[in-house]
């Protein structure tokens, strides 16, 4: 069963070792930020539940990792959240299938 994402639109890249990275950015008015954060929480909760205790530095043998950044811009008033999720080939395949990422 796939899970639809409303705010996060991921771009995919891969390194020479077969590790993949999904990058997403969402810029929304402040009243929509909680919805974006809930969507991020769903992605990360899925990753932890599907690949438990496997998060860490990919180059040190972990299965997956993420980086989350948030900025607030005063004019125009928007919050920008960026999420990068990296992982092994198996992790990336499962993430792509779960969230229908192409």
N, C-alpha and C positions, 0 to 999 in steps of 0.2 A: 504494500500500500504506500503510495507516494504522498508526500506532504507538500502542499502548495505554499510558495513563498510570495508574499505580496510586495514587500519593499526591497528585499535583497535580490539583486540581479548579478550573478557571479560570472566572472571571466576566468577561464582556466588557462594555466600555463604549466609546462613540465620541464624539469631539468634533465641533464644528460644521464642521471642515475635512475630515472623513472619515477622520481618523486613529483607529485603534483601539488599545485597551489590554486585554490579558488579565492579570488579577490572580489569583494563587493563593497559598494559605497551607497549609502542612502542619505540624501539631504532632504530634511523635512522641516516643517514648522514645529516649534517646540511641543505643541499639543499632540503631535503624531509620534514623538520620540519614544514614549512608552510602548507603542505598538511595534516600533522597529526593534527595541530592546527585547521585547517578548519573542519576536521572531528569531533574533540572535540566540536567545536562551534556548529555544526549541532546537536549533541546529546543534548547539554545544551539548545539550542534554542527550540528543540522539547519539552524538559522537561518543560521549562517555558511556552511555548504556550499551552501545553496539561494540565498542572497543574499550572495555573498562580497564582502567589503570594502565593505559597504553599511551597517554599523553606525555610529551617531552620533546627534547631536541631531536629532530629527525636525523641529523647527521651523527647522532650518538645511538641510533638504533630504535628510537621510539616509533610508534605507528602513526601518530598524528600530533599536531600542535596548532595553536591559533594565536593571532595577534589582534587586539581590539583597540581602536583609537576613537576618541570623540572630541569634536571641536564645536564651539558655538560661535556663530558669526552674528554680529549685531545688526549689520545692514547688508542685504536684507536679513531679517531675523530668521535664521535657520540653524538647525543642529545637523552636523554631518558626522555620521558614524561609518567607520571603515572596519571591515572584518576580513582577515586573511586566514584561511584554513588550509593547512598543508598536511600531506600524508603520503603513505605508501600507495602503490598501485591498487592493492586490495581495498584500502580505505577510500581512495578516490572513486573507485568503481561503485562501492556501496553508497557513498555520499551522493554521487550522481544519480543513482537509481532511486534513493529515498526521496530526494527533492526534485526529481525530474529536471536535472541540469544537463544542458546540451552544450 
